[in-house]
Amino acid sequence: MKNSTQYAKKMTTILRKLSPGKPRREPEREDPIGVLVYSFMLWESTSVKASSAWTKLQGELVDYNELRVCTPDELMVLSEDTSDEAHDRATRLRATMRDIYNREHGISLDSLKDMKRSEIRMYVESLDGIVPFAAARLLSCCFDIHGVPVDEQLKQLLVESDAIDPAAAVDEISGWLSRNIKSDDGVGAHRSFQAWVDQESRRLKQAAERRSISDVRERDERIKMRRNERTSAAKARRIDREEAAARRLAKAEASARRSEAREESAAIAAAKAVASKSSKAAAKKAAPKKKAAAKKKAAVKKKTAPKKKAAPKKKAAPKKKAAAKKKKAAVKKKPAAKKKATSKKKSSGKKRRK
């Protein structure tokens, strides 16, 4: 524990100022089951209320086994416990009694007398439903095992006196007090602390009520804040979904428009192709008709045109033919005459040289 030395000095000072209080009616230490029941009644309560509840249970019940078989509501009615911890106290006490019965085949703790201290501590602290306050009180009162019982009331008083770490748990505080208080002074310290609790119980209860009210308010505020956060988060998610849906719708519309435009262009192109094909086919069909029509026209023209008389063939004059033959013969004879002239020239040249 943090600042243990400082807290120990303050705790010792407080313990010196406390009185042991008046003795109350409670079971003897030779009756461990009675001490256990009384310790449960004293947990988160006062000595006056615990003594009253113990007396009423003794008058209503025959033995402790009848206490074991009672329901929590019946225990609350028999003890006339109307505190906030009444139902929890009765439920825990009944569970502890049942666990003892299952272990011992009866409501008795006589078997613990022959055990070692470590075994007794382990046995008691492991009982079903038992609280650290009741376990420590039973061990210290009946088996001389040192321990200081601590509940939330005593913790609150020590915290207010700045004698303990506020963050420490109840069982941790109990162990720390047991180490800082001598074993011979353990029972006396418990009685002094309980008298302090009895003295401040009304104020503690009022403070606890105020804390519970503030806790409830804080809890309501936290719940409200979480609800508002969830609402705002849900609203933000809804807006995001709407925006996403709008974007998807816009994309879908754009894609639809593009697909329509493509379909329109494809339809126009197909219509043009069909039109061109039909025009070509019509042109092909019209071409032979035109040729046939042209042929018919030509035939009609030939039929209607007057036939020309064939011109009589002219007969070649016999004189002209004879003259042409003479010319050809003269042409053939001229080269021979030229050859004779050249031969004469050669012979005359030879004679001169000689």
C-alpha positions in Angstrom: 0.0 0.0 0.0 1.3 3.5 -0.9 2.5 5.7 2.1 2.0 2.8 4.5 4.2 4.3 7.2 2.4 7.6 7.2 -1.0 5.9 7.3 0.1 3.6 10.1 0.9 6.5 12.3 -2.4 8.2 11.7 -4.3 4.9 12.3 -2.5 4.3 15.6 -3.4 7.9 16.7 -7.0 7.3 15.8 -7.1 3.9 17.6 -5.8 5.4 20.8 -8.6 8.0 20.9 -11.4 5.4 20.3 -13.2 3.7 23.2 -14.1 0.0 23.2 -17.8 0.8 23.5 -20.6 -0.9 25.5 -20.8 -4.7 25.5 -23.7 -6.1 23.4 -25.6 -9.4 23.5 -23.8 -11.8 21.2 -23.0 -15.5 21.1 -20.1 -16.9 23.0 -16.8 -17.9 21.4 -17.5 -21.6 22.1 -20.3 -21.4 19.5 -18.6 -20.9 16.2 -21.8 -21.2 14.1 -23.5 -18.6 16.4 -20.5 -16.3 16.0 -20.7 -16.8 12.2 -24.4 -15.9 12.1 -23.8 -12.8 14.3 -20.9 -11.7 12.2 -23.1 -11.8 9.1 -25.7 -9.7 11.0 -23.0 -7.2 12.0 -21.6 -6.9 8.5 -22.5 -3.4 7.1 -24.7 -2.8 10.1 -24.4 -1.8 13.8 -24.0 -3.7 17.0 -27.6 -2.8 18.2 -29.2 -4.1 15.0 -27.0 -7.2 14.9 -27.9 -8.1 18.6 -31.6 -7.5 17.8 -31.5 -9.8 14.8 -29.6 -12.4 16.6 -32.0 -12.4 19.5 -35.0 -12.7 17.1 -33.5 -15.6 15.2 -32.8 -17.5 18.4 -36.4 -17.1 19.5 -37.8 -18.2 16.1 -35.5 -21.1 15.1 -35.1 -24.4 16.8 -31.6 -25.1 15.6 -29.1 -23.9 13.0 -30.2 -26.6 10.5 -33.6 -24.8 10.3 -31.7 -21.7 9.5 -30.1 -23.6 6.6 -33.4 -24.6 5.0 -35.0 -21.1 5.3 -35.3 -19.0 2.1 -33.6 -15.6 2.1 -37.0 -13.9 2.3 -37.9 -15.9 5.4 -34.6 -15.0 7.0 -35.3 -11.3 6.4 -38.7 -11.6 8.0 -37.4 -13.6 11.0 -34.6 -11.2 11.7 -36.7 -8.1 10.8 -33.8 -6.9 8.7 -35.0 -4.0 6.5 -31.6 -2.6 5.5 -30.4 -2.3 1.9 -28.0 -5.2 2.4 -30.7 -7.5 4.0 -31.4 -9.7 1.0 -27.7 -10.0 0.1 -26.9 -10.8 3.8 -29.6 -13.5 4.0 -28.6 -15.1 0.7 -24.9 -15.3 1.6 -25.7 -16.7 5.1 -27.9 -19.4 3.6 -25.2 -20.3 1.1 -22.5 -20.6 3.8 -24.7 -22.8 6.0 -25.4 -25.1 3.1 -21.6 -25.3 2.3 -20.8 -26.2 5.9 -23.6 -28.9 5.9 -22.2 -30.4 2.6 -18.7 -30.5 4.1 -19.5 -31.7 7.6 -22.8 -33.5 7.0 -24.2 -31.3 9.7 -24.2 -27.6 10.9 -21.0 -27.7 13.0 -17.4 -26.5 12.9 -16.0 -28.9 15.5 -13.7 -30.5 13.0 -11.7 -27.3 12.7 -10.4 -27.7 16.3 -7.9 -30.4 15.2 -6.6 -28.5 12.2 -3.6 -26.2 11.8 -4.2 -22.5 11.7 -3.3 -22.2 8.1 -5.8 -25.0 7.3 -8.5 -23.4 9.4 -8.0 -20.0 7.6 -8.2 -21.7 4.3 -11.3 -23.6 5.3 -13.2 -20.6 6.6 -12.2 -18.2 3.8 -13.2 -20.7 1.1 -16.8 -21.2 2.4 -19.4 -20.4 -0.2 -21.0 -16.9 0.2 -18.8 -15.8 3.1 -17.5 -12.2 3.2 -14.1 -11.1 4.5 -15.6 -9.3 7.5 -17.4 -12.4 8.8 -14.4 -14.7 8.0 -11.9 -12.4 9.9 -14.3 -12.0 12.9 -14.9 -15.8 13.1 -11.2 -16.6 13.0 -10.2 -14.0 15.6 -13.0 -14.7 18.0 -13.2 -18.5 17.9 -9.8 -19.8 16.7 -7.3 -17.1 17.9 -6.2 -16.4 14.3 -5.3 -12.7 14.2 -7.3 -10.5 11.9 -9.2 -7.2 11.9 -12.6 -7.3 10.3 -13.3 -4.4 7.9 -16.4 -3.5 6.0 -17.3 -0.5 3.8 -18.4 1.6 6.8 -15.1 1.3 8.6 -13.2 1.9 5.3 -15.2 5.1 4.8 -14.3 6.4 8.3 -10.6 5.6 7.8 -10.6 7.3 4.4 -12.3 10.4 5.9 -9.6 10.5 8.6 -6.9 10.2 5.9 -5.7 7.0 7.6 -5.9 4.7 4.6 -5.4 4.7 0.9 -8.9 5.4 -0.8 -8.0 3.1 -3.6 -7.4 0.1 -1.4 -10.0 -2.7 -1.3 -11.7 -4.0 1.9 -9.7 -7.2 2.1 -6.5 -5.3 1.5 -7.2 -2.9 4.3 -8.0 -5.8 6.6 -4.7 -7.5 5.9 -2.8 -4.2 6.3 -4.5 -3.5 9.7 -3.7 -7.1 10.8 0.0 -6.5 10.1 0.1 -3.1 11.9 -1.9 -4.1 15.0 -0.5 -6.7 17.4 -2.3 -10.0 17.7 -3.1 -9.4 21.4 -4.8 -6.1 20.5 -6.8 -7.5 17.6 -10.1 -8.2 19.4 -9.9 -4.9 21.3 -9.1 -3.0 18.1 -12.1 -4.6 16.4 -14.4 -3.6 19.2 -13.1 0.0 19.2 -13.6 0.2 15.4 -17.1 -1.2 15.7 -18.0 1.3 18.4 -16.7 4.1 16.1 -18.9 2.7 13.3 -21.9 2.5 15.6 -21.4 6.1 16.7 -21.1 7.4 13.1 -23.6 5.0 11.5 -26.4 7.6 11.0 -24.1 10.1 9.4 -22.5 7.3 7.3 -25.9 6.2 6.1 -26.9 9.8 5.1 -23.6 10.2 3.3 -24.1 6.9 1.6 -27.6 8.0 0.5 -26.2 11.3 -0.8 -23.5 9.3 -2.6 -26.0 7.0 -4.0 -28.1 9.9 -5.2 -25.1 11.5 -6.8 -24.1 8.2 -8.2 -27.6 7.8 -9.7 -27.4 11.3 -11.1 -24.0 10.6 -12.6 -25.2 7.3 -13.9 -28.2 9.0 -15.5 -26.0 11.7 -17.0 -23.7 9.1 -18.4 -26.6 7.2 -19.8 -28.0 10.4 -21.3 -24.6 11.2 -22.7 -24.2 7.7 -24.2 -27.8 7.9 -25.5 -27.0 11.3 -27.1 -23.8 10.0 -28.5 -25.6 7.0 -29.9 -28.3 9.2 -31.4 -25.8 11.6 -33.0 -23.7 8.6 -34.2 -26.9 7.0 -35.7 -27.8 10.4 -37.2 -24.4 10.7 -38.7 -24.5 7.1 -40.0 -28.0 7.8 -41.5 -26.7 11.0 -43.2 -23.7 9.0 -44.6 -26.0 6.3 -45.8 -28.3 8.9 -47.5 -25.3 10.6 -49.1 -23.9 7.3 -50.3 -27.3 6.4 -51.7 -27.5 9.7 -53.5 -24.0 9.2 -54.9 -24.9 5.7 -56.0 -28.2 7.0 -57.6 -26.3 9.8 -59.4 -23.8 7.2 -60.7 -26.6 4.9 -61.8 -28.4 7.8 -63.6 -25.2 8.9 -65.3 -24.4 5.3 -66.4 -28.1 4.9 -67.6 -27.8 8.1 -69.6 -24.5 6.9 -71.1 -26.0 3.6 -71.9 -29.0 5.3 -73.5 -26.8 7.5 -75.6 -24.8 4.4 -76.7 -28.0 2.6 -77.5 -29.3 5.6 -79.5 -26.0 6.0 -81.4 -26.0 2.2 -82.0 -29.6 2.4 -83.2 -28.8 5.4 -85.5 -25.7 3.6 -86.9 -27.8 0.4 -87.5 -30.5 2.4 -89.2 -27.9 4.1 -91.4 -26.4 0.7 -92.2 -29.8 -0.7 -93.1 -30.6 2.3 -95.2 -27.3 2.1 -97.0 -27.8 -1.6 -97.6 -31.4 -1.1 -98.8 -30.2 1.7 -101.1 -27.4 -0.4 -102.6 -29.8 -3.3 -103.1 -32.3 -1.0 -104.7 -29.5 0.4 -106.9 -28.4 -3.1 -107.8 -32.0 -4.0 -108.7 -32.5 -0.8 -110.7 -29.2 -1.2 -112.7 -30.3 -4.2 -114.8 -33.7 -2.6 -115.4 -31.9 0.5 -116.7 -29.6 -1.6 -118.9 -32.7 -3.5 -120.2 -34.4 -0.2 -120.8 -31.4 1.2 -122.6 -31.2 -2.0 -124.7 -34.8 -1.7 -125.6 -34.4 1.9 -126.6 -31.4 1.0 -128.7 -33.3 -1.8 -130.3 -36.3 0.5 -130.9 -34.0 3.1 -132.5 -32.4 0.5 -134.7 -35.8 -0.7 -135.8 -37.1 2.8 -136.5 -33.9 4.1 -138.3 -34.0 3.8 -142.2 -31.6 1.3 -143.7 -28.8 2.8 -145.8 -28.2 1.4 -149.3 -24.8 -0.2 -149.7 -22.6 1.8 -152.0 -21.5 -0.1 -155.1 -17.9 -1.3 -155.1 -15.7 0.6 -157.5 -13.8 -1.4 -160.0 -10.1 -0.6 -160.3 -9.1 0.7 -163.6 -6.9 -1.7 -165.6 -4.6 1.0 -166.8 -3.6 2.1 -163.3 -2.8 -1.5 -162.4 -0.5 -1.9 -165.3 1.3 1.4 -164.6 1.9 0.3 -161.0 3.5 -2.9 -162.1 5.9 -1.1 -164.5 7.0 1.2 -161.6 7.8 -1.8 -159.5 9.9 -3.4 -162.2 11.8 -0.2 -162.8 12.7 0.1 -159.2 14.1 -3.4 -159.1 16.3 -2.8 -162.2 18.0 0.4 -160.8 20.3 -1.2 -158.3 21.8 -3.5 -161.0 22.6 -0.5 -163.1 24.3 1.2 -160.1 26.5 -2.0 -159.6 27.6 -1.8 -163.3 28.7 1.8 -162.9 30.7 1.1 -159.8 32.5 -1.8 -161.4 33.5 0.5 -164.4 34.9 3.1 -162.0 37.1 0.5 -160.2 38.5 -0.9 -163.5 39.4 2.6 -164.7 41.3 3.4 -161.5 43.4 0.3 -161.7 44.5 1.2 -165.2 45.7 4.7 -164.1 47.8 3.2 -161.4 49.6 1.1 -163.8 
